[in-house]
Amino acid sequence: MQAAPNLEDKSLADADTKRQVAVVVGAGPGNGQALAERFAADGYAVALLARNQDHVVRLAERIPNARGYACDIGDDKAVSATFSRIRKDIGDVDVLLYNAGSGVFADIEEVTAAQFEAAWRVNALGALLCSQQVIPAMKARRKGDIVFVGATASRRGNIKTAAFAPAKAAQRSLAESMARKLWPFGIHVAVIILDGVVDSPRVREMMPERPVEGFVSPAALAQTARNLTLQDRRGWSFEVEVRPFLESW
């Protein structure tokens, strides 16, 4: 595995600027890691964003041409500073992959104001702030991709999604507004509606009776994201669904 490059090494930074740049927001295990690995495999320089500095640095060490950045995506100053560093380190962003999603599962009588606001900050406000950082360069080039990893909760509120569903619905509505504004500038904005339980060792332990084929494959989701960025602009998709074939829907 290739170690994360030294940010002080100008020669490596110069080499990275020749690559296309993908940013994965919410670079945790599972979908975030799979997205980073998929775009790195196609030669992208990848910026990994998460709250925990140690985590993103360790993850970057396992992925070629990757760099880790600690960032609170609900803080506008932190987002602005982080994307300034990304532009300086590896260049303007070609693909933004917004995978951050805070899941608070509580009903209307259980959920707190703090939980409701936190879900909105991660799923909606962070999506706005990160998008605003990459749009100017994409508009100048008349080319770029912004892909949100959404959820079926954006379409319906269940009993235990009093915070999560409104936050994901706000994210999806934001994405639709962005798509209507930005598609004519050559910027492909799209949403992946994730429907199912994402595969991970911890989840398999929690659900031992569920067959492997019943989980969403992070690698398959990442491939869908990559496919979206490769679509002919005369046949763009705004919303696609990803679910395992055994999922009931």
Rosetta silent file (secondary structure, phi, psi, omega in degrees, C-alpha in Angstrom):
SEQUENCE: MQAAPNLEDKSLADADTKRQVAVVVGAGPGNGQALAERFAADGYAVALLARNQDHVVRLAERIPNARGYACDIGDDKAVSATFSRIRKDIGDVDVLLYNAGSGVFADIEEVTAAQFEAAWRVNALGALLCSQQVIPAMKARRKGDIVFVGATASRRGNIKTAAFAPAKAAQRSLAESMARKLWPFGIHVAVIILDGVVDSPRVREMMPERPVEGFVSPAALAQTARNLTLQDRRGWSFEVEVRPFLESW
SCORE:     score description
SCORE:     0.000 S_00000001
   1 L     0.000  145.923 -178.973    0.000    0.000    0.000 S_00000001
   2 L   -88.774  133.068  179.171    1.209    3.526   -0.726 S_00000001
   3 L   -74.291  156.491  176.913    1.656    5.832    2.222 S_00000001
   4 L   -63.271  134.318 -177.912    0.028    9.256    2.293 S_00000001
   5 L   -66.982  150.949  176.124    2.388   11.760    0.667 S_00000001
   6 L   -70.002  123.240 -176.248    4.156   14.340    2.768 S_00000001
   7 L   -66.799  -16.750  179.766    2.246   17.585    2.355 S_00000001
   8 L   -87.842   -8.287 -177.536    5.526   19.487    2.549 S_00000001
   9 L   -84.489  101.056 -174.250    7.009   17.618   -0.416 S_00000001
  10 H   -62.393  -34.070 -177.910    6.432   20.034   -3.294 S_00000001
  11 H   -64.455  -38.732  178.188    7.380   17.501   -5.947 S_00000001
  12 H   -69.920  -40.354  178.228    4.630   15.146   -4.826 S_00000001
  13 H   -61.059  -42.784  178.235    2.138   17.975   -4.608 S_00000001
  14 H   -62.402  -38.398  178.665    3.043   19.018   -8.161 S_00000001
  15 H   -64.572  -39.861 -178.940    2.602   15.432   -9.346 S_00000001
  16 H   -65.519  -33.294 -176.668   -0.841   15.255   -7.733 S_00000001
  17 H   -66.091  -16.425  177.469   -2.034   18.432   -9.455 S_00000001
  18 L   -80.584  -13.208  178.497   -1.740   16.638  -12.791 S_00000001
  19 L   -91.369  157.058  167.677   -4.344   14.136  -11.657 S_00000001
  20 L   -68.949  153.790 -173.593   -8.060   14.674  -11.493 S_00000001
  21 E  -117.481  128.274  173.489   -9.179   15.319   -7.936 S_00000001
  22 E  -118.530  137.332  176.166  -11.980   13.570   -6.050 S_00000001
  23 E  -113.304  127.059  175.771  -13.092   14.546   -2.555 S_00000001
  24 E  -107.028  111.216  177.969  -14.850   12.001   -0.341 S_00000001
  25 E   -95.114  121.124 -172.997  -16.760   13.700    2.462 S_00000001
  26 L    92.194   55.888 -173.378  -17.532   11.186    5.171 S_00000001
  27 L   -91.197   65.028  176.379  -14.528    8.952    4.610 S_00000001
  28 L   -97.982 -176.612  176.081  -15.322    6.257    7.126 S_00000001
  29 L   -64.609  153.754 -178.880  -15.213    2.481    6.790 S_00000001
  30 L    91.981 -123.153 -174.291  -17.667    1.021    4.313 S_00000001
  31 H   -61.523  -42.676 -178.098  -19.031    3.365    1.661 S_00000001
  32 H   -61.736  -47.084  178.535  -16.524    6.173    2.231 S_00000001
  33 H   -63.830  -42.237 -179.245  -13.518    3.922    1.960 S_00000001
  34 H   -63.988  -39.094  177.180  -14.971    2.122   -1.060 S_00000001
  35 H   -62.027  -44.686  179.649  -15.602    5.426   -2.857 S_00000001
  36 H   -62.036  -44.712 -178.635  -12.024    6.522   -2.204 S_00000001
  37 H   -65.131  -38.058 -177.242  -10.604    3.213   -3.408 S_00000001
  38 H   -66.682  -44.702 -178.514  -12.743    3.210   -6.554 S_00000001
  39 H   -75.312  -33.791  175.118  -11.711    6.679   -7.708 S_00000001
  40 H   -62.205  -36.498  179.870   -8.077    6.146   -6.692 S_00000001
  41 H   -63.040  -25.664  177.873   -8.080    3.023   -8.870 S_00000001
  42 L   -95.400   14.719  171.959   -8.926    5.250  -11.844 S_00000001
  43 L    91.505    7.019  178.912   -6.000    7.522  -11.133 S_00000001
  44 L   -74.370  146.853  160.988   -7.657   10.287   -9.134 S_00000001
  45 E   -80.527  131.228 -171.169   -5.900   12.126   -6.338 S_00000001
  46 E  -118.863  127.836  172.739   -8.310   11.632   -3.451 S_00000001
  47 E  -101.504  128.008 -177.949   -8.958   13.903   -0.486 S_00000001
  48 E  -107.373  123.460 -179.505  -10.569   12.148    2.468 S_00000001
  49 E  -114.359  130.962  174.279  -12.637   14.237    4.890 S_00000001
  50 E  -159.330  168.107 -179.404  -13.783   13.140    8.340 S_00000001
  51 L   -69.050  -37.806 -170.662  -13.866   14.556   11.845 S_00000001
  52 L   -90.158  114.452 -178.376  -11.124   12.315   13.186 S_00000001
  53 H   -61.199  -47.063 -178.124   -7.623   13.260   12.030 S_00000001
  54 H   -60.449  -39.394 -178.900   -6.009    9.978   13.053 S_00000001
  55 H   -63.727  -49.024 -175.593   -8.655    7.989   11.197 S_00000001
  56 H   -69.922  -30.340  176.872   -8.324    9.806    7.875 S_00000001
  57 H   -67.257  -44.051  178.246   -4.529    9.729    8.029 S_00000001
  58 H   -63.642  -40.873  179.288   -4.542    5.962    8.599 S_00000001
  59 H   -65.278  -41.558  179.735   -7.058    5.465    5.812 S_00000001
  60 H   -61.602  -31.577  179.750   -5.031    7.632    3.429 S_00000001
  61 H   -66.264  -19.896 -177.673   -1.991    5.458    4.068 S_00000001
  62 L   -98.142   -4.239 -174.874   -3.869    2.481    2.583 S_00000001
  63 L  -122.780  127.642 -179.526   -5.106    4.214   -0.572 S_00000001
  64 L   -58.691  139.554  174.227   -2.847    5.359   -3.437 S_00000001
  65 L    55.906   37.153 -179.558   -2.585    9.114   -3.984 S_00000001
  66 E  -114.813  149.213  176.697   -4.826    9.888   -1.008 S_00000001
  67 E  -133.988  142.629 -179.973   -4.578   12.578    1.657 S_00000001
  68 E  -103.857  140.596  179.283   -6.567   12.878    4.861 S_00000001
  69 E  -134.463  124.205  173.748   -8.131   16.075    6.191 S_00000001
  70 E   -79.947  131.885 -176.706   -9.916   16.485    9.521 S_00000001
  71 L  -156.996  134.119  169.778  -12.959   18.718    9.075 S_00000001
  72 L   -90.660  103.436 -171.526  -16.210   19.546   10.846 S_00000001
  73 L   -73.482   -7.072  174.388  -18.452   19.853    7.812 S_00000001
  74 L   -91.211    3.268 -178.574  -21.121   21.699    9.771 S_00000001
  75 L  -112.102  113.295 -173.523  -18.718   24.574   10.417 S_00000001
  76 H   -62.232  -37.560  179.199  -18.469   26.998    7.504 S_00000001
  77 H   -67.707  -39.663  178.759  -15.031   28.317    8.475 S_00000001
  78 H   -65.703  -40.745  179.137  -13.622   24.798    8.862 S_00000001
  79 H   -64.442  -45.109  179.894  -15.029   23.753    5.483 S_00000001
  80 H   -60.981  -44.617 -179.414  -13.626   26.837    3.769 S_00000001
  81 H   -65.458  -40.055 -178.551  -10.180   26.314    5.298 S_00000001
  82 H   -65.723  -44.769 -179.272  -10.136   22.604    4.440 S_00000001
  83 H   -70.903  -28.102  173.210  -11.047   23.090    0.797 S_00000001
  84 H   -63.455  -41.046  177.192   -8.472   25.866    0.505 S_00000001
  85 H   -64.517  -41.166 -179.940   -5.871   23.346    1.663 S_00000001
  86 H   -62.113  -45.424  179.487   -7.120   20.771   -0.831 S_00000001
  87 H   -61.959  -38.956  178.968   -6.856   23.232   -3.704 S_00000001
  88 H   -69.546  -41.628 -175.570   -3.344   24.163   -2.606 S_00000001
  89 H   -74.494  -46.374 -171.676   -2.223   20.566   -2.040 S_00000001
  90 L  -132.476   -6.660  174.400   -3.707   18.756   -5.026 S_00000001
  91 L   113.676  179.967  179.150   -5.733   21.183   -7.131 S_00000001
  92 L   -66.069  151.143 -174.134   -9.310   22.091   -7.981 S_00000001
  93 L   -84.661  128.884  175.971  -11.931   19.454   -7.331 S_00000001
  94 L   -93.271  -35.740 -177.479  -13.324   17.492  -10.279 S_00000001
  95 E  -135.089  125.261  172.484  -15.623   15.171   -8.320 S_00000001
  96 E  -107.863  121.844 -179.913  -17.305   15.773   -4.962 S_00000001
  97 E  -113.068  104.505 -174.191  -18.651   12.617   -3.332 S_00000001
  98 E   -96.447   99.658 -176.081  -20.814   13.572   -0.367 S_00000001
  99 L  -106.061   -3.651 -177.059  -21.165   10.470    1.779 S_00000001
 100 L   -65.624  135.759  179.667  -21.595   12.117    5.192 S_00000001
 101 L  -162.048  108.769 -179.196  -24.817   11.089    6.901 S_00000001
 102 L   -87.598  121.028 -178.391  -25.673   11.319   10.569 S_00000001
 103 L  -106.365   99.877  172.363  -28.250    8.740   11.582 S_00000001
 104 L  -101.826  117.856 -175.348  -30.181    9.570   14.755 S_00000001
 105 L  -109.894   99.200 -178.540  -32.972    7.054   15.088 S_00000001
 106 E  -151.710  153.660  178.199  -35.647    8.321   17.452 S_00000001
 107 L   -88.399  177.714 -171.559  -39.356    9.095   17.259 S_00000001
 108 L   -62.336  -27.793  179.747  -40.918   12.523   17.660 S_00000001
 109 L   -85.348  -18.396 -178.479  -41.305   12.141   21.430 S_00000001
 110 L   -95.922  -34.008 -171.503  -37.732   10.912   21.945 S_00000001
 111 L   -66.581  141.639  178.080  -35.707   13.121   19.638 S_00000001
 112 L   -99.313  162.576  177.254  -33.990   16.149   21.122 S_00000001
 113 H   -61.308  -38.617  179.821  -33.497   19.542   19.535 S_00000001
 114 H   -64.514  -41.283  178.568  -29.734   18.956   19.553 S_00000001
 115 H   -65.551  -41.254  179.963  -30.102   15.631   17.733 S_00000001
 116 H   -62.904  -45.717 -179.553  -32.433   17.163   15.149 S_00000001
 117 H   -67.313  -39.271  179.422  -30.063   20.037   14.478 S_00000001
 118 H   -62.209  -41.745  178.874  -26.997   17.764   14.345 S_00000001
 119 H   -62.563  -41.868  178.832  -28.668   15.545   11.729 S_00000001
 120 H   -65.715  -40.911 -178.934  -29.510   18.598    9.625 S_00000001
 121 H   -61.512  -44.465 -177.422  -25.992   20.005    9.945 S_00000001
 122 H   -73.173  -46.374 -172.902  -24.306   16.844    8.704 S_00000001
 123 H   -82.042  -34.222 -173.804  -26.756   15.849    5.993 S_00000001
 124 H  -111.569  -55.832 -178.212  -27.909   19.226    4.656 S_00000001
 125 H   -62.683  -44.472  178.316  -25.763   22.138    5.816 S_00000001
 126 H   -60.004  -38.158  177.773  -22.513   20.257    5.200 S_00000001
 127 H   -62.382  -41.714  177.495  -23.737   19.341    1.724 S_00000001
 128 H   -63.597  -49.605 -175.016  -24.372   23.012    1.000 S_00000001
 129 H   -63.726  -44.423 -179.756  -21.034   24.223    2.366 S_00000001
 130 H   -66.743  -40.189  179.521  -18.929   21.610    0.568 S_00000001
 131 H   -62.604  -42.617 -179.239  -20.770   22.121   -2.710 S_00000001
 132 H   -61.473  -26.509 -179.938  -20.251   25.871   -2.597 S_00000001
 133 H   -74.091  -27.000 -174.656  -16.509   25.287   -2.316 S_00000001
 134 H  -103.339  -16.810 -174.499  -16.241   23.289   -5.553 S_00000001
 135 H   -63.246  -44.707 -175.922  -18.812   24.961   -7.805 S_00000001
 136 H   -55.416  -46.685 -179.238  -16.786   28.024   -8.941 S_00000001
 137 H   -68.117  -36.302  177.669  -13.940   25.994  -10.484 S_00000001
 138 H   -64.990  -41.848  178.465  -16.394   23.529  -12.020 S_00000001
 139 H   -63.752  -39.169  179.856  -18.378   26.365  -13.595 S_00000001
 140 H   -63.282  -36.703  179.112  -15.180   27.886  -14.963 S_00000001
 141 H   -86.629  -13.521 -173.788  -14.292   24.559  -16.604 S_00000001
 142 L    56.225   43.371 -179.060  -17.951   23.832  -17.471 S_00000001
 143 L  -165.623  140.267  175.998  -17.379   20.351  -16.156 S_00000001
 144 E   161.956  166.682 -179.152  -17.635   18.501  -12.853 S_00000001
 145 E  -135.818  134.063  173.708  -19.579   15.987  -10.797 S_00000001
 146 E  -127.519  115.334 -175.523  -21.291   16.281   -7.419 S_00000001
 147 E  -120.805  124.217  177.349  -22.749   13.016   -6.127 S_00000001
 148 E  -101.479  135.907  171.741  -24.713   12.708   -2.897 S_00000001
 149 E   -92.510  103.995 -177.249  -25.218    9.409   -1.099 S_00000001
 150 E   -97.823 -156.836 -176.625  -28.818    9.743    0.019 S_00000001
 151 E  -156.548  157.387  175.786  -31.336    7.392    1.568 S_00000001
 152 H   -62.372  -20.866  176.812  -34.888    6.163    1.163 S_00000001
 153 H   -60.823  -21.409  178.571  -35.593    8.183    4.311 S_00000001
 154 H   -68.650  -16.840 -177.064  -35.496   11.257    2.056 S_00000001
 155 L  -101.706  -20.697 -176.779  -38.753   10.034    0.512 S_00000001
 156 L  -154.470  143.593  176.635  -40.666    8.957    3.599 S_00000001
 157 L   -97.851  124.598  175.620  -40.611    9.488    7.328 S_00000001
 158 L   -99.502  176.208 -174.428  -40.812    6.404    9.483 S_00000001
 159 L   -58.166  -43.109 -173.943  -41.546    6.286   13.190 S_00000001
 160 L   -94.281   12.075 -178.323  -37.895    6.275   14.254 S_00000001
 161 E  -116.709   39.324 -178.500  -36.609    8.757   11.670 S_00000001
 162 L   -63.569  -26.045  176.142  -37.984   12.002   13.113 S_00000001
 163 L  -101.316  -42.817 -173.428  -34.516   13.573   12.757 S_00000001
 164 H   -68.089  -44.879 -176.887  -32.914   11.514    9.997 S_00000001
 165 H   -63.692  -47.892  177.549  -35.734   11.682    7.431 S_00000001
 166 H   -60.841  -35.917  179.799  -36.143   15.488    7.455 S_00000001
 167 H   -67.339  -43.628  178.803  -32.358   15.896    7.188 S_00000001
 168 H   -70.353  -33.848  176.445  -32.084   13.527    4.226 S_00000001
 169 H   -64.235  -39.516  177.161  -35.138   15.095    2.590 S_00000001
 170 H   -63.930  -40.301  178.470  -33.436   18.491    2.875 S_00000001
 171 H   -61.753  -46.107 -178.713  -30.304   17.033    1.304 S_00000001
 172 H   -65.170  -41.066  178.580  -32.232   15.596   -1.623 S_00000001
 173 H   -64.775  -38.569  175.708  -34.162   18.837   -2.196 S_00000001
 174 H   -60.978  -46.115 -179.751  -30.913   20.779   -2.116 S_00000001
 175 H   -60.632  -40.327  179.656  -29.420   18.400   -4.680 S_00000001
 176 H   -66.315  -41.561  176.186  -32.437   18.808   -6.964 S_00000001
 177 H   -61.273  -43.330  178.354  -32.215   22.588   -6.742 S_00000001
 178 H   -62.062  -43.646 -177.990  -28.499   22.390   -7.513 S_00000001
 179 H   -60.597  -42.922 -179.323  -29.057   20.083  -10.479 S_00000001
 180 H   -64.068  -35.012  179.714  -31.578   22.456  -12.057 S_00000001
 181 H   -79.625  -40.823 -165.934  -29.164   25.369  -11.674 S_00000001
 182 H   -97.201  -23.041  179.411  -25.868   23.648  -12.481 S_00000001
 183 H   -53.808  -43.904 -179.092  -26.591   21.073  -15.196 S_00000001
 184 H   -62.451  -16.361  176.458  -26.642   23.796  -17.898 S_00000001
 185 H   -93.289    7.667  178.621  -23.089   24.703  -16.799 S_00000001
 186 L    85.002   11.652 -179.991  -21.893   21.140  -17.378 S_00000001
 187 E  -100.996  115.929 -177.478  -21.921   20.174  -13.689 S_00000001
 188 E   -87.262  110.003  175.812  -23.596   16.818  -13.126 S_00000001
 189 E  -103.774  128.237 -176.457  -25.384   16.766   -9.769 S_00000001
 190 E  -146.102  159.657  179.693  -26.875   13.407   -8.820 S_00000001
 191 E  -125.636  132.939  170.312  -28.212   11.481   -5.827 S_00000001
 192 E   -99.160  117.361  176.788  -27.772    7.812   -5.003 S_00000001
 193 E   -86.579  108.511 -178.586  -30.747    6.588   -2.990 S_00000001
 194 E   -85.531  120.643 -178.440  -29.309    3.941   -0.693 S_00000001
 195 L  -126.247   95.810  179.149  -31.946    1.350    0.229 S_00000001
 196 L   147.106  178.777 -179.863  -30.663   -1.389    2.492 S_00000001
 197 E   -94.210  124.766 -177.504  -28.186   -2.281    5.201 S_00000001
 198 E   -75.520  134.324 -176.920  -24.570   -1.553    4.265 S_00000001
 199 L   -69.469  134.819  172.305  -22.242   -4.528    4.624 S_00000001
 200 L  -165.125  156.258  179.106  -19.570   -4.433    7.326 S_00000001
 201 H   -56.243  -40.998 -178.317  -18.125   -6.929    9.818 S_00000001
 202 H   -65.337  -41.354 -179.690  -19.864   -5.177   12.712 S_00000001
 203 H   -67.607  -37.637  178.399  -23.250   -5.205   10.966 S_00000001
 204 H   -63.104  -36.349  176.941  -22.881   -8.891   10.079 S_00000001
 205 H   -65.769  -36.702 -179.904  -22.302   -9.643   13.758 S_00000001
 206 H   -73.801  -26.804 -176.709  -25.451   -7.715   14.636 S_00000001
 207 L  -128.092   64.131 -173.829  -27.503   -9.485   11.943 S_00000001
 208 L   -65.246  -22.072 -178.486  -26.091  -13.032   11.767 S_00000001
 209 L   -83.150  -12.255 -177.418  -29.248  -14.467   10.199 S_00000001
 210 L   -82.104  129.143  178.811  -29.144  -12.122    7.206 S_00000001
 211 L   -66.790  153.436 -179.437  -27.495  -13.620    4.103 S_00000001
 212 H   -56.414  -37.741 -178.115  -24.483  -11.802    2.663 S_00000001
 213 H   -67.425   -9.278 -179.678  -26.476  -11.109   -0.515 S_00000001
 214 H   -90.886   -0.644  178.007  -28.951   -9.145    1.591 S_00000001
 215 E  -102.768  150.628  172.911  -26.459   -6.390    2.409 S_00000001
 216 E   -73.398  128.149  177.034  -25.522   -3.421    0.242 S_00000001
 217 L   -81.254  120.516  175.953  -21.993   -3.859   -1.072 S_00000001
 218 H   -56.455  -38.089  179.202  -19.912   -0.680   -0.523 S_00000001
 219 H   -64.191  -37.317  178.607  -17.886   -1.565   -3.616 S_00000001
 220 H   -68.173  -40.350  176.648  -21.084   -1.828   -5.675 S_00000001
 221 H   -62.397  -42.956  179.152  -22.285    1.543   -4.420 S_00000001
 222 H   -62.290  -36.760  178.231  -18.908    3.066   -5.276 S_00000001
 223 H   -66.228  -37.279  176.543  -19.142    1.618   -8.782 S_00000001
 224 H   -62.536  -42.227  177.591  -22.561    3.241   -9.201 S_00000001
 225 H   -60.919  -44.057  179.380  -21.066    6.581   -8.177 S_00000001
 226 H   -63.352  -40.935  178.965  -18.269    6.120  -10.697 S_00000001
 227 H   -59.787  -38.842  179.093  -20.774    5.217  -13.408 S_00000001
 228 H   -60.363  -39.007 -178.364  -22.646    8.461  -12.760 S_00000001
 229 H   -74.124  -11.584 -179.516  -19.479   10.461  -13.378 S_00000001
 230 L  -102.162   -0.575 -176.733  -18.973    8.673  -16.696 S_00000001
 231 L   -66.592  143.588  171.448  -22.440    9.291  -18.131 S_00000001
 232 L   -63.356  132.871 -175.665  -22.826   11.079  -21.451 S_00000001
 233 H   -65.854  -11.139  174.217  -24.188   14.553  -20.661 S_00000001
 234 H   -88.745    4.305  177.576  -26.989   13.941  -23.142 S_00000001
 235 H  -146.184   45.520 -177.961  -28.203   11.107  -20.933 S_00000001
 236 L   -72.363  146.331  170.862  -27.582   12.206  -17.345 S_00000001
 237 L  -102.436  142.525  171.402  -29.361   10.641  -14.390 S_00000001
 238 L   -93.942  -44.164 -174.207  -30.366   12.723  -11.386 S_00000001
 239 E  -132.168  126.531  175.140  -31.464    9.952   -9.032 S_00000001
 240 E  -128.206  155.452 -178.918  -30.511    6.289   -9.007 S_00000001
 241 E  -110.391  143.767  174.563  -31.238    3.597   -6.428 S_00000001
 242 E  -127.179  118.729  177.237  -28.831    1.088   -4.933 S_00000001
 243 L  -150.141  151.890  174.893  -30.200   -1.903   -3.085 S_00000001
 244 L   -69.621  151.785 -173.304  -29.305   -5.591   -2.787 S_00000001
 245 L   -65.836  -17.009  178.352  -31.398   -7.853   -4.974 S_00000001
 246 L   -90.983   -2.666 -178.048  -32.910   -9.530   -1.896 S_00000001
 247 L   -69.266  136.821  175.995  -34.137   -6.258   -0.399 S_00000001
 248 L   -84.222  128.094 -178.819  -37.894   -5.927   -0.028 S_00000001
 249 L  -150.938    0.000    0.000  -39.175   -2.710   -1.592 S_00000001
